[in-house]
Amino acid sequence: MFQQIVDEIRRCASVGILKPDDPLPAVRKLASDLKLNANTVQHAYRTLEQEGDVYVKRGLGTFVSPRSKQPTAAQSAAIARQIAGRMLREAFRHGLLASDLIAALQEIGRKK
């Protein structure tokens, strides 16, 4: 679960939902909202801090780092593979083939 928190905060920062210096929810509040142990959220925040995605102001909270970076081409490709893998597993669960999924994606892409 902690990795999902890390990934979601990074995603929000990279697409502009979270701006530099925006505060993150307090550990206890986020843990309560997500029905998780506070240690899980704390671990995610610590990981983000160690990697430079957020910074902590003692007594004030955790904030998005101004140095928060856009994903590299390799990171974007890895994210695309993860999403595709989840989509493919879900398609298989419903009796669909990869070709069915590709056709649906292409159709949706043409409409956008």
Secondary structure as GFF3:
##gff-version 3
##sequence-region A 1 112
A	DSSP	alpha_helix	2	14	.	.	.	ID=ss1
A	DSSP	alpha_helix	27	34	.	.	.	ID=ss2
A	DSSP	alpha_helix	38	50	.	.	.	ID=ss3
A	DSSP	beta_strand	54	57	.	.	.	ID=ss4
A	DSSP	beta_strand	61	64	.	.	.	ID=ss5
A	DSSP	alpha_helix	73	93	.	.	.	ID=ss6
A	DSSP	alpha_helix	98	111	.	.	.	ID=ss7
###
